[in-house]
Amino acid sequence: VLFGTSPTSSVSNLCCTGYSLPDSSLPPLIAGWWSDLDPSNSGTIRYGTVGTGTSQSFVVQFVGVPQYGTTNLVTFEIIIQPTGRFVVNCVACPAHNRQTTMGAQATPSEYQIMFQNTGAATGTSYTVTPQVYNVTELPAQLAVDEGSLTRWTSATDDGETQVSLPWPFRFYDRTYTTLWITANGMVSFSDPLNTCCSGPVLPTTTYNSFISGWWEDLYPSGSGIFYGVVPGPEDAFVIRYNIFHLGSTSPVEFEIRLYRSGSILINCILCPTDTGNHLLGMQRWNTGQYTQI
């Protein structure tokens, strides 16, 4: 099943074997038992919504669909839930002489493979669940030494820059290799465009895939904005802000630390108000999951 757009012309019929993930030619998709199937011969493909409210799911079922050129019948279902969680149930997923793929891909750097070979997977069920964060409030930690980091100087008041992450970082249910740092106190895994002039109330449909340390209308003066790897018991990629509110000499100092394990630390050393709306929190790539602290 494909999301959003049609595949490129080079893969318009998705024939005749399960593609190896990741593949840059593919749109976002979930593959239940992707191989050379022949629903024109026999079998049924059906879809629809079941349940209501938070228990609602969209279901796609392949029932008794033959593998091309064989008498093997394939039966499986893909269950997609509003939270982003999805399930693949393989009732009858026999081996084939061509590669079969079971998995999902959002982008070539964000994918999940459950099965990818010529074997069978009958009687198996796979569930992919978006990551859930538990929030713990602790006293502020010692600030990172700025001398060990790279300084970024924004060319504009509301500027942004894209940097490569030192390791793939999993944020909710996707894995990222780059990060956008903005002048207004938030970092984003997708281009945030314009972050002026105050932190939004979550959930927001304007921005996605972001972490906010102290998002408001900040001014990239003062000591500056820094980023880099800080080694320790667990290495962290740190984005450090030591700047001001726009039109104020009141300093703002905080850090966002991304650990190899996927943990996130927001270290508020000096996070004053200027009567504007500040945001400390984060949101997944859609509005289904967010944390507003």
C-alpha positions in Angstrom: 0.0 0.0 0.0 1.4 3.4 -1.0 0.9 6.8 0.7 0.4 10.2 -0.8 1.7 9.9 -4.4 2.0 7.4 -7.2 5.4 5.7 -7.7 7.7 7.0 -10.4 7.2 5.8 -14.0 10.2 3.4 -13.7 8.3 1.4 -11.0 4.7 2.2 -12.1 3.5 -1.4 -11.9 5.8 -2.5 -8.9 6.4 -5.8 -10.8 7.7 -8.4 -10.6 9.4 -9.0 -7.2 9.6 -7.4 -3.8 12.0 -4.4 -3.9 14.9 -4.3 -1.6 14.5 -1.6 1.0 15.6 1.1 1.1 14.8 2.3 -2.4 14.9 6.0 -3.4 12.5 5.4 -6.3 9.6 4.5 -4.0 7.0 6.7 -2.3 6.1 6.0 1.4 4.7 2.5 1.6 3.9 -0.6 3.7 4.6 -3.9 2.2 2.6 -6.9 3.6 3.8 -9.7 1.2 5.2 -7.9 -1.8 6.0 -10.3 -4.6 4.6 -11.2 -8.0 0.9 -11.8 -7.1 -1.9 -12.4 -9.6 -5.3 -11.2 -8.3 -6.7 -11.3 -11.8 -6.6 -15.1 -11.6 -8.5 -15.6 -8.3 -8.7 -14.3 -4.8 -10.0 -11.1 -3.2 -8.4 -7.8 -2.2 -10.6 -5.7 0.1 -10.2 -2.7 2.3 -12.1 -0.6 4.8 -12.4 1.0 8.2 -13.2 -1.0 11.3 -13.9 0.2 14.8 -14.5 3.7 16.0 -12.7 6.5 17.9 -9.3 5.5 19.3 -10.0 1.9 18.3 -10.4 2.7 14.7 -8.2 1.0 12.1 -7.9 1.0 8.3 -7.5 -2.6 7.1 -6.3 -3.9 3.7 -6.7 -7.7 3.2 -5.4 -10.0 0.5 -7.4 -13.3 0.7 -6.5 -16.3 -1.4 -4.5 -14.4 -4.0 -2.2 -16.7 -6.0 1.5 -16.1 -6.6 2.0 -15.7 -10.3 2.6 -18.9 -12.1 2.0 -21.1 -9.1 -0.9 -22.6 -7.2 0.3 -21.1 -3.9 -2.4 -18.8 -2.4 -1.4 -15.8 -0.3 -3.6 -14.4 2.6 -2.5 -11.5 4.8 -3.7 -8.2 6.1 -2.2 -4.8 6.9 -3.8 -2.9 9.8 -3.1 0.8 10.0 -4.0 2.8 13.2 -4.3 6.5 13.8 -1.3 6.6 16.2 1.0 5.5 13.3 1.2 1.9 14.6 0.6 -0.8 12.0 0.4 -4.6 12.0 1.1 -7.1 9.2 -0.7 -10.5 9.8 0.6 -13.3 7.6 -2.1 -16.0 7.6 -0.7 -17.8 4.5 2.6 -16.4 3.2 4.3 -19.2 1.3 7.8 -19.2 -0.2 8.3 -18.1 -3.7 11.1 -18.3 -6.2 11.3 -14.5 -6.3 12.2 -12.1 -3.5 9.3 -11.2 -1.2 9.4 -8.1 0.9 7.6 -7.3 4.2 8.4 -3.9 5.6 7.8 -0.2 5.4 9.6 2.9 4.1 8.9 6.6 4.7 12.1 7.8 3.0 15.3 6.0 2.0 16.8 6.8 5.5 13.6 5.9 7.3 12.6 2.3 6.8 11.8 -1.0 8.6 12.4 -4.5 7.1 10.6 -7.5 8.8 11.2 -10.0 6.0 13.1 -9.8 2.7 14.1 -13.1 0.9 12.5 -16.1 -0.9 11.3 -18.0 2.2 8.0 -18.3 3.9 6.4 -16.5 6.8 3.1 -18.2 7.3 1.6 -17.8 10.8 3.6 -14.7 11.7 2.5 -11.3 12.8 4.6 -8.1 13.0 3.7 -4.9 14.8 5.5 -1.6 14.3 4.8 0.9 17.1 5.9 4.6 17.1 8.4 5.4 19.9 6.9 6.8 23.1 8.8 9.2 25.3 8.6 9.3 29.1 9.4 12.7 30.6 11.4 13.2 33.8 12.1 16.6 35.3 15.6 17.0 36.8 17.7 19.9 38.0 19.7 21.6 35.3 23.0 20.0 34.5 26.4 21.7 34.0 26.6 23.4 30.7 28.8 21.9 27.9 32.1 23.7 27.2 31.5 25.8 24.1 35.1 25.5 23.2 34.6 21.9 22.2 31.7 22.7 19.8 31.3 24.3 16.4 29.8 27.8 16.4 27.1 28.6 13.9 26.5 32.2 13.0 23.0 32.9 11.6 23.0 35.3 8.7 19.5 36.5 9.7 17.4 36.9 12.8 15.3 33.9 11.9 17.9 31.8 10.2 18.5 28.1 10.0 21.2 25.7 9.0 21.2 21.9 8.2 23.9 19.7 9.7 24.7 16.0 9.5 24.2 13.9 12.6 27.2 11.8 13.8 25.0 8.7 14.0 21.5 7.8 12.8 19.0 9.2 15.4 15.6 7.5 16.0 12.9 10.1 16.8 9.5 8.5 17.5 9.1 5.9 14.7 11.6 7.3 12.1 15.4 7.4 11.9 17.2 10.6 10.7 20.7 11.4 9.6 20.5 15.2 9.4 19.1 18.0 11.5 18.0 21.7 11.0 19.2 24.1 13.7 17.2 27.3 13.9 17.9 30.7 15.5 14.6 30.6 17.5 15.4 27.8 19.9 14.1 24.7 18.1 15.7 22.0 16.0 13.9 20.0 13.3 14.4 16.8 11.4 12.7 18.4 8.4 13.1 21.9 7.0 11.2 24.1 9.5 10.9 27.0 7.0 10.0 30.1 9.1 10.1 29.7 12.9 9.2 33.3 13.8 7.9 34.6 16.1 6.8 32.5 19.0 6.5 28.9 20.0 3.2 27.3 18.9 0.8 25.4 21.1 1.0 21.6 20.5 -0.2 19.8 18.4 0.6 22.0 15.4 0.1 21.3 11.8 2.6 24.1 10.7 5.7 22.2 11.8 6.7 18.6 12.2 9.5 16.4 13.5 11.0 18.9 15.9 12.4 19.4 19.4 12.0 22.7 21.1 14.3 23.9 23.8 13.0 27.4 24.4 11.2 28.4 21.2 10.3 32.0 21.0 11.5 35.1 19.1 15.2 34.8 20.0 18.1 36.8 18.6 21.3 35.0 17.6 23.7 37.4 19.3 25.6 37.0 22.5 28.0 34.1 22.8 26.1 32.3 20.0 24.7 28.9 18.9 27.0 25.9 19.0 26.7 22.2 18.1 28.9 19.1 18.1 29.6 15.7 19.8 30.3 15.6 23.5 31.9 12.3 24.6 31.0 10.7 27.9 29.5 7.5 29.4 27.1 7.9 26.5 28.1 10.2 23.6 25.7 13.1 22.9 25.2 15.4 20.0 24.6 18.8 21.6 23.0 22.0 20.3 23.8 24.8 22.7 22.1 28.2 22.7 23.7 31.2 24.6 21.8 34.1 23.1 19.0 36.7 23.8 15.4 37.4 23.3 14.9 39.8 20.4 15.0 43.4 21.6 16.3 42.4 25.1 19.6 42.0 26.9 18.1 39.2 29.1 20.3 36.1 28.3 18.8 32.8 27.2 20.9 29.7 27.8 19.8 26.1 27.1 20.9 22.9 25.4 19.3 20.1 23.5 21.2 16.8 23.8 20.6 13.8 21.5 22.1 10.6 22.9 23.0 7.5 20.9 20.4 5.5 22.7 17.6 7.8 21.4 17.2 9.7 24.7 16.7 13.4 24.6 17.8 15.9 27.3 16.7 19.6 27.3 18.9 21.5 29.7 17.3 24.8 30.7 20.1 26.8 32.4 18.6 30.3 31.9 15.1 30.2 30.3 13.4 33.5 31.2 10.2 34.9 29.8 9.6 38.1 27.9 5.8 37.7 28.1 5.7 35.9 24.7 4.7 32.3 24.2 7.6 29.9 24.8 7.6 26.2 23.8 9.6 23.4 25.5 8.5 20.2 23.9 8.6 18.1 20.7 6.3 16.6 18.1 6.4 13.6 15.8 6.2 14.0 11.9 2.4 14.3 12.3 0.2 15.5 15.1 -0.5 12.0 16.4 2.3 12.2 19.1 3.7 15.1 20.9 5.0 16.2 24.3 4.4 19.8 25.6 6.4 20.4 28.7 
